Amino acid sequence: MEHPTLVIYHNPRCSKSRSVCDLVAGRALEAEIIDYLKTPPSREELRALLDKLGMKASELVRRGESVYQEHYADKTLDETEWLDALCQHPILIERPIVVCGDQAVVGRPPEKALALIESLL
């Protein structure tokens, strides 16, 4: 049976992101690994990711990042403005994001990605 491609939006400096990649490799699954800081998703790709995640842009924001603290901590943004912020500063995107077909999950903790990964087996 042909499975949809597994895609991981990954930051190699993030331990949670590396853990999810290890979970995939440990199950001998192939995945497209996207270093989203080097190859950020377009606005359209980000919107599609949010739809698959069932999340709002504001829910995908990493509020501990210095970019957030410097530019957004004291502001109230609407969804369009948060989408703009995520596109402008991809470091703000929560990670890792694991996508399979029309489903996606933020792998924090990495075990959250396990059910999606295991659905491929």
Secondary structure as UniProt FT lines:
FT   STRAND          6..10
FT   TURN            12..13
FT   HELIX           15..26
FT   TURN            27..28
FT   STRAND          31..35
FT   TURN            36..38
FT   HELIX           43..53
FT   HELIX           57..60
FT   TURN            63..64
FT   HELIX           66..71
FT   TURN            72..74
FT   HELIX           79..88
FT   HELIX           90..92
FT   STRAND          97..100
FT   TURN            101..102
FT   STRAND          103..106
FT   HELIX           111..118
FT   TURN            119..120
//
